[in-house]
Amino acid sequence: MTTWRSLFERAEDYDVGVEDVEKALASRRDD
Amino acid sequence: MTDVSPARVVADADVLAADLFVDGGAREALDHVRSHSWVELVVSEALLEDATEVIARLADDDLAADWRARVEAAATLVEHPRGDHPALAAAYHGEAAHVLTYDEQLRSARTGMELKERVDVSVKEPQAFARLFDAERLYPTAVGGEYPGPDQDPRA
């Protein structure tokens, strides 16, 4: 099982902020 | 109105994804959940699909799939009708007292009043939940006895 620690470290490779997440979710839910 | 549990928490898909990507309020809030075996994260298929899609769009499919597998292993899955708002419906059907979201509309006073008529749920920004959540105060009623402190590694 992948650990949260490992997932967080992998996610650091992407420059993603809260606003990016909000926009992506709004876009998906608008589809 | 159903009996909700203050130890059950729903995180909307934006908070679930923000927890993964940002070392901030969402992670701080969900660390409270991950640190205590008796605090449940409640999810639904629709919530997981939304968050997985967001993660795949912003990162890659492998990370999204691994994230989903990790959440599924830890969370309580509830079912609700398609078309309902995933976070609110998961809270209603999962009898959760807390919904965490960055969606201002969902946190608005009007939405709050409308919700209170149907379900006793508190909709908060994750930062506010992280600040207000008091495991020591909640433990005697949620579990019983004296709070032993966190019982899980939030990074495991």
Backbone of each chain as ProteinMPNN parsed JSONL, in Angstrom:
{"seq_chain_A": "MTTWRSLFERAEDYDVGVEDVEKALASRRDD", "coords_chain_A": {"N_chain_A": [[0.838, -1.2, 0.0], [0.613, 2.153, -0.922], [2.018, 4.869, 0.851], [0.789, 7.782, 2.621], [2.814, 9.604, 2.947], [4.538, 9.041, 0.809], [2.833, 9.603, -1.352], [2.422, 12.371, -1.002], [5.008, 13.298, -1.412], [5.419, 12.605, -4.102], [3.483, 14.23, -5.26], [4.582, 16.706, -4.929], [6.098, 17.159, -7.141], [4.553, 18.457, -8.898], [3.439, 21.673, -9.64], [1.051, 22.724, -8.066], [-1.649, 24.585, -6.825], [-4.157, 25.584, -4.381], [-6.062, 27.099, -5.753], [-5.826, 26.13, -8.359], [-6.814, 23.566, -8.031], [-9.441, 24.134, -7.245], [-10.414, 25.342, -9.593], [-10.158, 23.25, -11.445], [-11.939, 21.377, -10.395], [-14.344, 22.802, -10.514], [-14.569, 23.063, -13.256], [-14.819, 20.396, -14.033], [-17.264, 19.713, -12.767], [-18.948, 21.393, -14.086], [-19.051, 20.295, -16.54]], "CA_chain_A": [[0.0, 0.0, 0.0], [1.325, 3.438, -0.971], [1.794, 5.668, 2.06], [0.491, 9.205, 2.398], [4.11, 10.296, 2.811], [4.997, 8.836, -0.564], [1.935, 10.341, -2.253], [2.693, 13.806, -0.866], [6.312, 13.56, -2.049], [5.228, 12.558, -5.559], [2.654, 15.378, -5.658], [5.419, 17.911, -4.912], [6.66, 17.353, -8.484], [3.612, 19.279, -9.665], [3.247, 22.984, -9.017], [-0.406, 22.864, -8.009], [-2.145, 25.291, -5.654], [-5.581, 25.391, -4.074], [-6.87, 27.69, -6.838], [-5.815, 25.185, -9.497], [-7.715, 22.473, -7.675], [-10.809, 24.659, -7.293], [-10.788, 25.54, -11.001], [-10.295, 21.942, -12.09], [-13.166, 20.735, -9.922], [-15.476, 23.551, -11.069], [-14.643, 22.717, -14.661], [-15.382, 19.031, -14.133], [-18.676, 19.677, -12.362], [-19.719, 22.129, -15.103], [-19.134, 19.504, -17.785]], "C_chain_A": [[0.88, 1.26, 0.0], [1.015, 4.231, 0.292], [1.42, 7.098, 1.671], [1.79, 9.976, 2.183], [4.612, 10.224, 1.372], [4.126, 9.617, -1.569], [2.218, 11.841, -2.203], [4.015, 14.167, -1.553], [6.184, 13.559, -3.568], [4.454, 13.786, -6.043], [3.466, 16.673, -5.687], [6.038, 18.186, -6.278], [5.782, 18.258, -9.344], [3.362, 20.582, -8.91], [1.75, 23.313, -9.015], [-0.793, 23.567, -6.716], [-3.634, 25.037, -5.455], [-6.457, 25.941, -5.197], [-6.932, 26.772, -8.049], [-6.815, 24.052, -9.254], [-9.172, 22.932, -7.774], [-11.289, 24.809, -8.733], [-11.025, 24.196, -11.696], [-11.589, 21.251, -11.67], [-14.394, 21.459, -10.49], [-15.673, 23.199, -12.535], [-15.261, 21.33, -14.848], [-16.87, 19.012, -13.818], [-19.555, 20.469, -13.319], [-19.919, 21.319, -16.36], [-20.47, 18.769, -17.876]], "O_chain_A": [[1.779, 1.4, 0.829], [-0.129, 4.258, 0.746], [1.692, 7.557, 0.561], [1.861, 10.879, 1.35], [5.053, 11.221, 0.8], [4.641, 10.212, -2.516], [2.251, 12.505, -3.239], [4.125, 15.213, -2.193], [6.767, 14.406, -4.245], [4.74, 14.318, -7.115], [3.098, 17.624, -6.377], [6.456, 19.311, -6.554], [6.214, 18.758, -10.382], [3.108, 20.586, -7.706], [1.26, 24.075, -9.848], [-0.327, 23.198, -5.638], [-4.279, 24.365, -6.259], [-7.468, 25.337, -5.556], [-7.976, 26.654, -8.691], [-7.553, 23.644, -10.15], [-10.024, 22.224, -8.311], [-12.421, 24.453, -9.06], [-11.988, 24.04, -12.447], [-12.256, 20.617, -12.488], [-15.364, 20.819, -10.897], [-16.803, 23.054, -13.001], [-16.115, 21.126, -15.712], [-17.649, 18.368, -14.521], [-20.766, 20.255, -13.372], [-20.82, 21.59, -17.154], [-20.718, 18.058, -18.85]]}, "seq_chain_B": "MTDVSPARVVADADVLAADLFVDGGAREALDHVRSHSWVELVVSEALLEDATEVIARLADDDLAADWRARVEAAATLVEHPRGDHPALAAAYHGEAAHVLTYDEQLRSARTGMELKERVDVSVKEPQAFARLFDAERLYPTAVGGEYPGPDQDPRA", "coords_chain_B": {"N_chain_B": [[-34.681, 14.09, 10.687], [-31.358, 12.937, 10.697], [-29.203, 11.222, 13.102], [-26.233, 12.693, 13.549], [-22.665, 12.181, 13.485], [-20.088, 13.684, 15.293], [-17.592, 12.748, 14.858], [-17.36, 12.006, 12.287], [-16.369, 12.918, 9.057], [-16.688, 14.712, 6.068], [-14.856, 15.439, 3.217], [-14.913, 17.675, 0.603], [-14.317, 17.242, -2.95], [-12.444, 19.146, -3.772], [-11.01, 19.703, -1.466], [-9.994, 17.189, -0.864], [-8.221, 16.828, -3.029], [-6.584, 19.069, -2.724], [-5.372, 18.472, -0.326], [-3.592, 16.527, -1.126], [-1.836, 17.909, -2.868], [-1.001, 20.33, -1.673], [0.74, 21.641, 1.059], [-0.981, 22.628, 3.356], [-3.981, 24.111, 4.661], [-5.951, 22.129, 4.061], [-4.536, 19.736, 4.286], [-3.734, 19.911, 6.928], [-6.209, 19.772, 8.18], [-7.137, 17.214, 7.377], [-5.138, 15.698, 8.454], [-5.859, 15.592, 11.111], [-7.913, 13.755, 10.956], [-6.577, 11.505, 9.886], [-4.866, 10.969, 11.951], [-6.291, 9.79, 13.944], [-7.861, 6.849, 14.723], [-10.529, 6.604, 15.299], [-11.84, 8.668, 14.125], [-13.662, 9.259, 11.294], [-13.232, 9.432, 7.783], [-15.58, 10.184, 5.454], [-16.657, 9.107, 2.334], [-17.916, 9.131, -1.066], [-18.75, 7.371, -4.1], [-19.063, 9.247, -6.148], [-17.71, 11.473, -5.094], [-15.102, 10.445, -4.924], [-14.622, 9.933, -7.623], [-14.704, 12.545, -8.685], [-12.508, 13.767, -7.336], [-10.397, 12.091, -8.097], [-10.357, 12.506, -10.866], [-9.709, 15.232, -10.956], [-7.134, 15.175, -9.828], [-5.829, 13.596, -11.735], [-6.011, 15.285, -13.967], [-4.46, 17.465, -13.141], [-2.074, 16.34, -12.446], [-0.993, 13.228, -12.896], [-2.191, 10.071, -14.267], [-1.278, 7.819, -12.841], [-0.572, 8.762, -10.283], [-3.076, 9.651, -9.495], [-4.515, 7.245, -9.432], [-3.127, 5.794, -7.458], [-3.513, 7.478, -5.308], [-6.286, 7.261, -5.021], [-6.536, 4.539, -4.33], [-5.301, 4.559, -1.828], [-6.965, 6.263, -0.332], [-9.375, 4.87, -0.461], [-8.751, 2.683, 1.103], [-8.761, 3.742, 3.591], [-11.061, 5.194, 4.1], [-14.628, 5.562, 4.807], [-17.088, 4.324, 2.783], [-19.981, 5.606, 1.341], [-23.257, 5.391, -0.159], [-25.132, 7.383, -2.467], [-27.812, 9.087, -4.204], [-27.24, 9.711, -7.69], [-26.54, 12.933, -8.973], [-27.123, 14.457, -6.769], [-25.443, 16.896, -4.679], [-22.178, 15.894, -4.269], [-20.613, 16.108, -1.828], [-22.39, 17.063, 0.15], [-24.396, 15.148, 0.002], [-22.98, 12.857, 0.671], [-22.383, 13.465, 3.313], [-24.938, 13.56, 4.412], [-25.935, 10.928, 3.976], [-23.934, 9.516, 5.198], [-24.079, 10.305, 7.759], [-22.489, 12.371, 8.78], [-21.022, 15.02, 10.647], [-19.533, 17.093, 9.715], [-18.636, 19.001, 6.88], [-16.052, 19.66, 4.725], [-14.909, 22.207, 2.671], [-13.736, 24.248, -0.087], [-15.505, 25.71, -1.456], [-17.194, 28.609, -1.712], [-19.891, 29.129, -2.07], [-21.136, 26.889, -1.102], [-20.561, 27.176, 1.53], [-22.032, 29.332, 2.288], [-24.233, 31.508, 4.167], [-26.922, 31.249, 3.497], [-27.062, 28.752, 2.231], [-26.296, 27.277, 4.424], [-28.457, 27.649, 6.192], [-30.514, 26.446, 4.754], [-29.57, 23.872, 4.683], [-29.583, 23.162, 7.375], [-32.205, 22.663, 7.865], [-32.556, 20.177, 6.886], [-30.428, 18.481, 7.53], [-28.108, 18.049, 10.181], [-25.499, 19.503, 9.738], [-22.236, 20.897, 9.573], [-20.694, 23.202, 7.542], [-17.513, 23.898, 6.546], [-14.495, 25.806, 5.9], [-11.426, 24.099, 5.316], [-9.277, 25.056, 6.886], [-10.542, 26.259, 9.048], [-11.807, 24.093, 10.247], [-9.55, 22.638, 10.991], [-8.504, 24.299, 12.906], [-10.506, 24.363, 14.837], [-11.135, 21.753, 15.52], [-11.164, 19.507, 18.145], [-9.776, 16.961, 19.455], [-9.348, 15.902, 21.978], [-11.444, 16.886, 23.5], [-13.594, 15.805, 22.196], [-13.292, 13.056, 22.339], [-14.238, 11.683, 24.803], [-17.058, 11.56, 24.431], [-17.338, 10.521, 21.857], [-15.918, 8.128, 21.862], [-15.311, 7.312, 24.488], [-14.029, 7.443, 27.784], [-10.668, 8.457, 28.727], [-8.875, 10.697, 26.672], [-6.409, 9.295, 24.658], [-4.523, 10.435, 23.057], [-3.165, 10.983, 19.702], [-3.514, 8.074, 17.639], [-2.601, 7.027, 15.308], [-0.256, 7.073, 12.574], [-0.181, 9.866, 10.631], [1.004, 9.901, 8.15], [1.258, 7.394, 7.211]], "CA_chain_B": [[-33.246, 14.441, 10.7], [-30.582, 11.797, 11.173], [-28.227, 11.493, 14.152], [-24.92, 12.8, 12.924], [-21.54, 11.95, 14.383], [-19.029, 14.692, 15.191], [-16.336, 12.083, 14.498], [-17.393, 11.676, 10.85], [-16.013, 14.115, 8.303], [-16.655, 14.626, 4.612], [-14.059, 16.467, 2.532], [-15.301, 17.781, -0.802], [-13.226, 16.811, -3.827], [-11.375, 20.159, -3.813], [-10.191, 19.538, -0.256], [-9.258, 15.933, -1.023], [-7.104, 17.035, -3.951], [-5.667, 20.052, -2.132], [-4.61, 17.739, 0.697], [-2.497, 15.821, -1.805], [-0.888, 18.79, -3.555], [-0.589, 21.544, -0.95], [0.978, 21.503, 2.49], [-1.732, 23.765, 3.898], [-5.143, 23.891, 5.524], [-6.619, 20.853, 3.798], [-3.717, 18.655, 4.863], [-3.803, 20.053, 8.379], [-7.528, 19.272, 8.59], [-7.233, 15.76, 7.2], [-4.206, 15.063, 9.395], [-6.631, 15.277, 12.329], [-8.645, 12.511, 10.671], [-5.612, 10.4, 9.718], [-4.152, 10.714, 13.217], [-7.171, 9.158, 14.931], [-8.59, 5.727, 14.117], [-11.963, 6.721, 15.604], [-12.395, 9.752, 13.3], [-13.871, 8.653, 9.972], [-13.422, 10.198, 6.56], [-16.69, 9.592, 4.703], [-16.583, 9.432, 0.903], [-18.864, 8.445, -1.95], [-18.17, 7.105, -5.412], [-19.026, 10.504, -6.899], [-16.622, 12.295, -4.539], [-13.828, 9.837, -5.325], [-14.463, 10.158, -9.069], [-14.359, 13.96, -8.884], [-11.149, 14.043, -6.866], [-9.449, 11.339, -8.927], [-10.271, 13.199, -12.147], [-8.973, 16.485, -10.73], [-5.717, 14.828, -9.632], [-5.307, 13.14, -13.031], [-5.877, 16.465, -14.833], [-3.406, 18.361, -12.662], [-0.809, 15.592, -12.303], [-1.01, 12.125, -13.868], [-3.128, 8.986, -13.956], [-0.714, 6.916, -11.834], [-0.712, 9.386, -8.965], [-4.51, 9.658, -9.181], [-4.933, 5.875, -9.096], [-2.54, 5.439, -6.161], [-4.224, 8.281, -4.293], [-7.61, 6.666, -4.814], [-6.388, 3.279, -3.593], [-4.965, 4.873, -0.43], [-8.162, 6.812, 0.314], [-10.367, 3.8, -0.322], [-8.343, 1.799, 2.202], [-8.891, 4.42, 4.877], [-12.323, 5.926, 4.261], [-15.918, 4.865, 4.832], [-17.779, 4.618, 1.522], [-21.449, 5.598, 1.416], [-23.928, 5.56, -1.45], [-26.187, 8.401, -2.526], [-28.312, 9.212, -5.578], [-26.523, 10.547, -8.652], [-27.188, 14.222, -9.188], [-27.008, 15.238, -5.537], [-24.09, 17.413, -4.469], [-21.481, 14.749, -3.666], [-20.164, 16.29, -0.444], [-23.554, 17.165, 1.035], [-25.087, 13.859, 0.0], [-22.157, 11.919, 1.446], [-22.558, 13.806, 4.729], [-26.297, 13.167, 4.808], [-26.061, 9.463, 4.017], [-22.914, 8.987, 6.098], [-24.335, 10.866, 9.089], [-21.295, 13.121, 9.176], [-21.338, 16.346, 11.176], [-18.682, 18.123, 9.122], [-18.261, 19.01, 5.47], [-14.951, 20.593, 4.476], [-14.906, 22.608, 1.268], [-13.288, 25.598, -0.422], [-16.591, 26.303, -2.224], [-17.83, 29.667, -0.916], [-21.347, 29.012, -2.19], [-21.555, 25.805, -0.209], [-20.375, 27.635, 2.915], [-22.781, 30.564, 2.496], [-25.237, 31.479, 5.239], [-28.195, 30.765, 2.961], [-26.929, 27.303, 2.09], [-26.259, 26.733, 5.776], [-29.814, 27.624, 6.756], [-31.282, 25.433, 4.022], [-29.073, 22.564, 5.098], [-29.961, 22.889, 8.765], [-33.568, 22.138, 7.886], [-32.544, 18.78, 6.437], [-29.385, 17.683, 8.16], [-27.335, 18.825, 11.138], [-24.129, 19.443, 9.245], [-21.499, 22.156, 9.583], [-19.847, 23.304, 6.353], [-16.405, 24.788, 6.932], [-13.2, 25.762, 5.216], [-10.571, 23.151, 6.056], [-8.474, 25.737, 7.913], [-11.384, 26.488, 10.225], [-11.958, 22.794, 10.896], [-8.271, 22.287, 11.608], [-8.322, 25.149, 14.088], [-11.545, 24.133, 15.84], [-11.271, 20.342, 15.897], [-10.535, 19.265, 19.441], [-9.896, 15.519, 19.659], [-9.382, 15.604, 23.408], [-12.79, 17.209, 23.993], [-14.554, 14.947, 21.507], [-13.049, 11.638, 22.624], [-15.097, 11.057, 25.828], [-18.405, 11.276, 23.915], [-17.262, 9.72, 20.626], [-15.357, 6.802, 22.141], [-15.462, 7.042, 25.915], [-12.773, 7.376, 28.534], [-9.732, 9.572, 28.626], [-8.219, 10.791, 25.359], [-5.04, 8.777, 24.749], [-3.66, 11.097, 22.075], [-3.252, 10.397, 18.353], [-3.182, 6.65, 17.652], [-2.178, 6.601, 13.967], [0.691, 7.926, 11.856], [-0.926, 10.489, 9.526], [1.727, 9.773, 6.873], [1.377, 5.957, 6.894]], "C_chain_B": [[-32.448, 13.282, 11.312], [-29.653, 12.217, 12.314], [-26.849, 11.538, 13.528], [-23.837, 12.562, 13.968], [-20.492, 13.039, 14.191], [-17.671, 14.083, 14.842], [-16.36, 11.587, 13.058], [-17.271, 12.952, 10.041], [-16.07, 13.809, 6.813], [-15.778, 15.759, 4.089], [-14.517, 16.491, 1.081], [-14.064, 17.485, -1.664], [-12.104, 17.845, -3.906], [-10.44, 20.021, -2.61], [-9.377, 18.238, -0.333], [-8.038, 16.116, -1.919], [-6.09, 18.023, -3.375], [-4.809, 19.406, -1.049], [-3.394, 17.066, 0.069], [-1.414, 16.795, -2.29], [-0.269, 19.886, -2.683], [-0.405, 21.247, 0.536], [0.332, 22.7, 3.18], [-2.924, 23.316, 4.723], [-5.818, 22.543, 5.324], [-5.847, 19.702, 4.436], [-3.752, 18.7, 6.388], [-5.133, 19.477, 8.9], [-7.584, 17.747, 8.495], [-6.193, 15.013, 8.026], [-4.899, 14.746, 10.722], [-7.349, 13.943, 12.15], [-7.675, 11.33, 10.622], [-4.93, 10.018, 11.029], [-4.984, 9.938, 14.227], [-8.007, 8.072, 14.258], [-10.098, 5.86, 14.295], [-12.614, 7.911, 14.876], [-12.467, 9.224, 11.863], [-13.94, 9.704, 8.875], [-14.498, 9.474, 5.753], [-16.592, 10.059, 3.252], [-17.715, 8.71, 0.171], [-18.157, 8.214, -3.282], [-18.037, 8.414, -6.213], [-17.9, 11.418, -6.407], [-15.262, 11.764, -4.981], [-13.567, 10.063, -6.819], [-14.049, 11.602, -9.347], [-12.899, 14.226, -8.512], [-10.112, 13.324, -7.727], [-9.264, 12.024, -10.281], [-9.475, 14.504, -12.019], [-7.474, 16.2, -10.594], [-5.095, 14.384, -10.96], [-5.093, 14.319, -13.982], [-4.673, 17.314, -14.448], [-2.051, 17.672, -12.518], [-0.792, 14.471, -13.339], [-1.897, 10.993, -13.371], [-2.603, 8.062, -12.855], [-0.884, 7.48, -10.421], [-2.186, 9.366, -8.544], [-4.973, 8.271, -8.742], [-4.385, 5.465, -7.729], [-3.207, 6.204, -5.025], [-5.567, 7.636, -3.965], [-7.518, 5.369, -4.0], [-6.119, 3.542, -2.115], [-6.193, 5.408, 0.315], [-9.191, 5.713, 0.543], [-10.037, 2.873, 0.843], [-8.641, 2.423, 3.559], [-10.297, 4.954, 5.146], [-13.527, 4.994, 4.358], [-16.708, 5.292, 3.6], [-19.291, 4.543, 1.741], [-22.025, 5.813, 0.022], [-24.944, 6.687, -1.347], [-26.633, 8.535, -3.975], [-27.41, 10.093, -6.429], [-27.271, 11.865, -8.808], [-27.191, 15.077, -7.938], [-25.594, 15.825, -5.452], [-23.302, 16.344, -3.717], [-21.1, 14.932, -2.196], [-21.355, 16.326, 0.516], [-24.282, 15.83, 1.132], [-24.296, 12.826, 0.797], [-22.308, 12.188, 2.941], [-23.925, 13.334, 5.216], [-26.396, 11.65, 4.976], [-25.027, 8.82, 4.945], [-23.035, 9.507, 7.512], [-23.109, 11.582, 9.646], [-21.686, 14.527, 9.618], [-20.578, 17.454, 10.469], [-18.514, 17.912, 7.617], [-17.177, 20.064, 5.304], [-14.923, 20.925, 2.993], [-14.287, 23.988, 1.112], [-14.387, 26.369, -1.152], [-17.357, 27.318, -1.366], [-19.347, 29.542, -0.933], [-21.896, 27.957, -1.222], [-21.468, 26.242, 1.256], [-21.241, 28.836, 3.255], [-23.842, 30.388, 3.571], [-26.545, 30.895, 4.729], [-28.165, 29.241, 2.809], [-26.966, 26.646, 3.462], [-27.643, 26.624, 6.384], [-30.655, 26.547, 6.08], [-30.867, 24.026, 4.456], [-29.571, 22.187, 6.483], [-31.368, 22.322, 8.861], [-33.596, 20.648, 7.553], [-31.556, 17.921, 7.213], [-28.517, 18.58, 9.046], [-25.857, 18.759, 10.772], [-23.507, 20.842, 9.258], [-20.548, 22.18, 8.39], [-18.766, 24.34, 6.622], [-15.28, 24.739, 5.908], [-12.301, 24.812, 6.002], [-9.727, 23.815, 7.143], [-9.263, 25.917, 9.196], [-11.592, 25.178, 10.983], [-10.677, 22.424, 11.642], [-8.06, 23.066, 12.91], [-9.277, 24.743, 15.212], [-11.623, 22.689, 16.333], [-10.474, 20.059, 17.167], [-10.736, 17.788, 19.809], [-10.045, 15.169, 21.133], [-10.779, 15.838, 23.983], [-13.827, 16.231, 23.428], [-14.481, 13.482, 21.964], [-14.006, 11.024, 23.656], [-16.501, 10.736, 25.311], [-18.354, 10.366, 22.693], [-16.825, 8.285, 20.917], [-15.615, 6.408, 23.594], [-14.11, 6.929, 26.59], [-11.9, 8.588, 28.281], [-8.999, 9.544, 27.292], [-6.773, 10.32, 25.447], [-4.047, 9.483, 23.828], [-3.828, 10.44, 20.716], [-2.809, 8.94, 18.374], [-2.791, 6.121, 16.274], [-1.156, 7.589, 13.4], [-0.035, 8.54, 10.654], [-0.221, 10.406, 8.174], [1.844, 8.313, 6.44], [0.535, 5.604, 5.677]], "O_chain_B": [[-32.842, 12.723, 12.336], [-29.35, 13.399, 12.48], [-26.353, 10.526, 13.033], [-24.061, 12.72, 15.168], [-20.054, 13.295, 13.069], [-16.714, 14.806, 14.564], [-15.479, 10.831, 12.648], [-17.966, 13.937, 10.292], [-15.566, 12.783, 6.355], [-15.948, 16.913, 4.485], [-14.515, 15.462, 0.406], [-12.932, 17.479, -1.178], [-10.942, 17.481, -4.085], [-9.229, 20.201, -2.731], [-8.219, 18.197, 0.082], [-6.954, 15.622, -1.611], [-4.882, 17.836, -3.521], [-3.643, 19.764, -0.882], [-2.311, 17.039, 0.653], [-0.222, 16.531, -2.138], [0.857, 20.318, -2.93], [-1.284, 20.677, 1.182], [1.009, 23.662, 3.543], [-2.886, 22.284, 5.392], [-6.212, 21.888, 6.289], [-6.433, 18.809, 5.049], [-3.795, 17.664, 7.052], [-5.17, 18.792, 9.922], [-8.028, 17.076, 9.426], [-6.349, 13.818, 8.276], [-4.571, 13.758, 11.379], [-7.391, 13.114, 13.06], [-7.917, 10.289, 11.233], [-4.476, 8.886, 11.197], [-4.465, 9.479, 15.245], [-8.769, 8.351, 13.332], [-10.865, 5.287, 13.521], [-13.819, 8.126, 15.007], [-11.461, 8.8, 11.294], [-14.611, 10.726, 9.013], [-14.348, 8.3, 5.413], [-16.461, 11.252, 2.978], [-18.37, 7.817, 0.71], [-17.103, 8.79, -3.55], [-17.022, 8.649, -6.869], [-17.22, 12.06, -7.208], [-14.381, 12.533, -5.365], [-12.441, 10.346, -7.226], [-13.149, 11.851, -10.15], [-12.154, 14.834, -9.28], [-9.067, 13.891, -8.047], [-8.144, 12.112, -10.786], [-8.663, 14.829, -12.885], [-6.648, 16.903, -11.177], [-3.963, 14.756, -11.271], [-4.108, 14.351, -14.719], [-3.954, 17.819, -15.31], [-1.012, 18.33, -12.475], [-0.6, 14.729, -14.527], [-2.301, 10.962, -12.208], [-3.376, 7.575, -12.031], [-1.283, 6.774, -9.496], [-2.505, 9.1, -7.385], [-5.738, 8.143, -7.786], [-5.098, 4.857, -6.932], [-3.438, 5.671, -3.94], [-5.936, 7.483, -2.8], [-8.321, 5.134, -3.097], [-6.64, 2.84, -1.25], [-6.429, 5.041, 1.466], [-9.803, 5.634, 1.609], [-10.936, 2.341, 1.493], [-8.76, 1.716, 4.56], [-10.677, 5.143, 6.302], [-13.45, 3.808, 4.038], [-16.965, 6.479, 3.399], [-19.81, 3.553, 2.255], [-21.359, 6.351, -0.862], [-25.538, 6.918, -0.294], [-25.904, 8.136, -4.883], [-26.881, 11.098, -5.954], [-28.501, 11.894, -8.776], [-27.255, 16.303, -8.032], [-24.664, 15.314, -6.077], [-23.715, 15.926, -2.635], [-21.251, 14.003, -1.401], [-21.326, 15.692, 1.571], [-24.728, 15.431, 2.207], [-24.879, 12.013, 1.515], [-22.355, 11.254, 3.742], [-24.045, 12.775, 6.306], [-26.883, 11.158, 5.994], [-25.229, 7.703, 5.421], [-22.207, 9.199, 8.369], [-22.744, 11.424, 10.811], [-22.573, 15.147, 9.031], [-20.928, 18.627, 10.599], [-18.282, 16.797, 7.15], [-17.355, 21.218, 5.692], [-14.915, 20.025, 2.153], [-14.302, 24.798, 2.039], [-14.221, 27.555, -1.437], [-18.068, 26.951, -0.43], [-20.01, 29.815, 0.067], [-22.958, 28.118, -0.621], [-22.203, 25.745, 2.109], [-21.202, 29.32, 4.386], [-24.291, 29.276, 3.851], [-27.206, 30.135, 5.436], [-29.099, 28.539, 3.197], [-27.583, 25.597, 3.646], [-27.969, 25.623, 7.021], [-31.409, 25.828, 6.735], [-31.693, 23.122, 4.578], [-29.936, 21.039, 6.734], [-31.697, 21.599, 9.801], [-34.547, 19.946, 7.898], [-31.834, 16.759, 7.512], [-28.231, 19.725, 8.696], [-25.072, 18.055, 11.408], [-24.179, 21.837, 8.987], [-19.704, 21.297, 8.241], [-19.057, 25.506, 6.891], [-15.133, 23.774, 5.158], [-12.408, 24.73, 7.226], [-9.484, 23.222, 8.194], [-8.733, 25.75, 10.294], [-11.557, 25.155, 12.213], [-10.72, 21.955, 12.779], [-7.508, 22.547, 13.88], [-8.913, 24.772, 16.387], [-12.117, 22.428, 17.43], [-9.277, 20.334, 17.247], [-11.75, 17.423, 20.405], [-10.781, 14.25, 21.491], [-11.241, 15.087, 24.842], [-14.802, 15.882, 24.093], [-15.486, 12.771, 21.971], [-14.54, 9.943, 23.412], [-17.081, 9.729, 25.718], [-19.236, 9.527, 22.513], [-17.307, 7.343, 20.289], [-16.081, 5.305, 23.879], [-13.163, 6.382, 26.025], [-12.326, 9.591, 27.709], [-8.555, 8.488, 26.841], [-5.988, 10.873, 26.217], [-2.86, 9.158, 23.826], [-4.551, 9.452, 20.587], [-1.838, 8.599, 19.049], [-2.662, 4.911, 16.086], [-1.188, 8.781, 13.707], [-0.459, 7.814, 9.755], [-0.792, 10.8, 7.157], [2.46, 8.02, 5.416], [0.507, 4.445, 5.26]]}, "name": "protein", "num_of_chains": 2, "seq": "MTTWRSLFERAEDYDVGVEDVEKALASRRDDMTDVSPARVVADADVLAADLFVDGGAREALDHVRSHSWVELVVSEALLEDATEVIARLADDDLAADWRARVEAAATLVEHPRGDHPALAAAYHGEAAHVLTYDEQLRSARTGMELKERVDVSVKEPQAFARLFDAERLYPTAVGGEYPGPDQDPRA"}
